[in-house]
Amino acid sequence: MKEVRAICKGVRMSPYKVRRVLNQIRGKSYEESLLILKFLPYKACDPIFKLIYSAASNAKHNEGWGKSNLKINTAYADQGPILKRFRPRAQGRGYPIRKPTCTITIGLTLN
């Protein structure tokens, strides 16, 4: 079965927080997933919403598939590079701060 994918790299968010949202929409239709994302209260919904819209546009432009017939087949978030920063602490010490990033992948197929 053919699949159309869209990938978003370097999203400044923990992959655990993104996976919480992706588990809600995996296996749903395109329109139903957009509706779910619109009303979920998580910050991770915005990049996922844009990515699903981009994957659907890829399917329409590259394959000629209609957006109403699409279903989310694969949706996962992998860990990206971690930005490492340091905060000053007492007595001249440094406290490490880890700022995680992730790579989100969405795959769409026909119903």
C-alpha positions as a printed Julia matrix, in Angstrom:
111×3 Matrix{Float64}:
   0.0    0.0    0.0
   1.34   3.42  -0.95
   1.95   5.98   1.78
   2.56   9.73   1.61
   4.71  11.16   4.4
   5.63  14.53   5.84
   8.5   15.06   8.29
   9.13  17.98  10.63
  12.6   18.14  12.16
  13.91  20.12  15.1
  10.63  20.79  16.89
  11.53  22.4   20.24
   9.5   20.04  22.34
  10.03  16.79  24.2
   9.12  13.68  22.15
   7.16  12.33  25.15
   4.79  15.29  25.03
   4.34  14.93  21.27
   3.66  11.18  21.48
   0.82  11.86  23.92
  -1.0   13.73  21.13
   0.02  11.38  18.3
  -1.51   8.42  20.15
  -4.87  10.22  20.06
  -4.96  10.62  16.26
  -3.2    7.49  14.98
  -5.61   5.45  12.79
  -8.17   8.25  12.47
  -9.31   9.9    9.24
  -7.76  13.18   8.07
 -10.78  15.37   8.91
 -11.43  13.69  12.26
  -7.8   14.12  13.32
  -7.84  17.84  12.47
 -10.99  18.22  14.55
  -9.42  16.39  17.5
  -6.27  18.53  17.32
  -8.31  21.71  17.21
  -9.8   21.04  20.65
  -6.95  19.33  22.52
  -5.3   21.69  25.06
  -1.68  20.67  24.39
   1.09  22.83  22.92
   2.17  19.93  20.69
  -1.07  20.19  18.67
   0.09  23.18  16.59
   3.09  21.58  14.82
   1.19  18.29  14.4
  -1.79  20.13  12.88
   0.5   21.86  10.36
   2.29  18.61   9.58
  -0.93  16.68   8.88
  -2.12  19.51   6.65
   1.24  19.41   4.82
   1.08  15.63   4.37
  -2.45  15.92   2.95
  -1.27  18.62   0.54
   1.6   16.33  -0.52
  -0.91  13.55  -1.17
  -3.14  15.83  -3.23
  -0.35  17.42  -5.25
   2.0   14.45  -5.76
  -0.43  11.51  -5.92
  -3.76  13.15  -6.84
  -5.54  11.72  -3.79
  -8.56  13.57  -2.39
  -8.19  14.9    1.15
 -11.53  13.43   2.24
 -10.3    9.86   1.56
  -7.11  10.04   3.65
  -6.35   8.17   6.87
  -3.41   8.56   9.26
  -1.47   5.32   8.95
   1.77   6.09  10.79
   2.46   8.83  13.33
   5.56   8.85  15.5
   8.01  11.2   17.18
  11.72  10.44  17.48
  14.21  12.22  19.67
  16.3   14.9   17.97
  19.48  16.61  19.11
  19.46  18.0   22.66
  20.43  21.64  23.14
  22.7   21.89  26.18
  22.82  25.11  28.16
  24.21  26.08  31.59
  22.71  28.22  34.36
  24.91  29.91  36.95
  24.48  28.53  40.45
  25.92  29.22  43.89
  29.67  29.24  44.55
  30.61  29.52  40.87
  29.1   26.24  39.82
  27.19  25.63  36.6
  23.89  23.75  36.41
  23.21  21.96  33.09
  19.88  22.53  31.33
  18.79  20.07  28.63
  16.43  21.43  25.97
  15.06  18.47  23.98
  14.0   18.52  20.33
  12.12  15.94  18.3
  11.39  14.82  14.75
   7.72  14.19  13.94
   6.71  11.91  11.04
   3.16  11.53   9.72
   2.18   8.98   7.05
  -1.16   9.07   5.2
  -2.84   6.35   3.11
  -6.14   6.01   1.31
  -9.14   4.63   3.25
